[in-house]
Each structure stands twice: as C-alpha cells, then as structure tokens.
Amino acid sequence: RDTIYPLIQEGRKDFLFDMENIAYISSSVLGFIITLYQDLKAKKGHLKLVNVQPSVSNLLAITRLDKIVELFNDQETAMKSFQ
C-alpha cells in the first residue's frame, strides 16, 4: 500500500504484479487486491497479475478474483495487453 498508492497519486493507473515468488496470499492481501482493483477501475486503470503460482491461482479462482483481475503466464504478453 505504501508503495502503490503514492504512484497512483502521481497519476499512474496501470499496474502489473509479478507473482512468481509468491506461493501464498492472506485474506488481507486479497482485500488489498480488491480495493486496488476498484480504485484503479474508477480511474480507468488496470491491475494485472503475471506468473501466478498454482496455489495462489486456486485461491483467486475460489474467490472469483480471477474473473476481474487479468492473469498472464508471461510478462511480455501481460505488457502487451496494456496497449
């Protein structure tokens, strides 16, 4: 939060999070993802995730966050999706 929201205040609205080294996310992180998604959507921005590990992907599917946040297997495809 301390890193992302100052960037939003500067006018950035598109974010790509590389989840390669993240095997677990807590409920507070899920809440942050939802809030960030809503904040960015209001500013016509986007939140996308790349290299999501299976355990995290399963959690995103259970919570249906995979329906609102785009998931990508590689960074190049994810970056191109912003254009």
C-alpha positions as CSV (number, residue, x, y, z in Angstrom):
1,R,0.0,0.0,0.0
2,D,2.8,2.4,1.0
3,T,4.4,1.8,-2.4
4,I,1.4,1.6,-4.7
5,Y,-0.8,4.5,-3.6
6,P,1.8,7.2,-3.9
7,L,2.3,6.1,-7.5
8,I,-1.5,6.3,-8.1
9,Q,-1.4,9.9,-6.6
10,E,1.3,10.7,-9.2
11,G,-1.1,9.6,-11.9
12,R,-0.1,6.1,-12.7
13,K,-3.1,3.9,-13.3
14,D,-1.8,0.6,-14.8
15,F,-0.1,-2.0,-12.6
16,L,1.4,-5.4,-13.3
17,F,2.3,-7.5,-10.3
18,D,4.8,-10.4,-10.9
19,M,3.7,-13.1,-8.5
20,E,6.4,-15.6,-9.4
21,N,7.9,-15.9,-5.9
22,I,4.5,-15.8,-4.1
23,A,3.1,-19.1,-3.0
24,Y,0.5,-17.8,-0.5
25,I,-1.5,-14.7,-0.1
26,S,-3.5,-13.8,3.1
27,S,-7.0,-12.5,3.3
28,S,-5.7,-9.0,3.9
29,V,-3.8,-9.2,0.6
30,L,-7.0,-10.4,-1.1
31,G,-8.7,-7.4,0.3
32,F,-5.9,-5.1,-0.9
33,I,-6.2,-6.6,-4.4
34,I,-10.0,-5.9,-4.4
35,T,-9.6,-2.4,-3.1
36,L,-6.8,-1.6,-5.5
37,Y,-8.8,-3.0,-8.5
38,Q,-11.8,-0.8,-7.6
39,D,-9.6,2.3,-7.1
40,L,-7.9,1.7,-10.5
41,K,-11.1,0.9,-12.3
42,A,-12.5,4.2,-11.1
43,K,-9.5,6.0,-12.7
44,K,-9.8,3.9,-15.8
45,G,-6.7,1.9,-14.9
46,H,-5.9,-1.8,-14.8
47,L,-4.4,-4.3,-12.4
48,K,-2.9,-7.4,-13.9
49,L,-1.0,-10.4,-12.4
50,V,1.7,-12.4,-14.1
51,N,3.4,-15.7,-13.2
52,V,0.7,-16.6,-10.6
53,Q,1.6,-19.8,-8.8
54,P,-1.0,-22.6,-8.7
55,S,-1.8,-22.2,-5.0
56,V,-2.5,-18.5,-5.5
57,S,-4.3,-19.1,-8.8
58,N,-6.6,-21.6,-7.0
59,L,-7.4,-19.0,-4.3
60,L,-8.1,-16.4,-6.9
61,A,-10.5,-18.8,-8.6
62,I,-12.3,-19.7,-5.4
63,T,-12.8,-16.1,-4.6
64,R,-13.6,-15.3,-8.3
65,L,-11.0,-12.6,-8.4
66,D,-9.6,-14.3,-11.5
67,K,-12.8,-13.0,-13.2
68,I,-12.0,-9.4,-12.6
69,V,-8.1,-9.3,-12.5
70,E,-6.4,-10.5,-15.6
71,L,-3.8,-13.3,-15.1
72,F,-0.9,-13.9,-17.5
73,N,1.7,-16.6,-17.8
74,D,4.5,-14.4,-19.1
75,Q,5.5,-10.8,-18.7
76,E,5.7,-10.0,-22.4
77,T,2.1,-10.9,-23.1
78,A,1.0,-9.1,-20.0
79,M,2.8,-5.9,-21.0
80,K,1.4,-6.0,-24.5
81,S,-2.1,-6.3,-23.0
82,F,-1.8,-2.7,-21.7
83,Q,-1.6,-1.3,-25.3
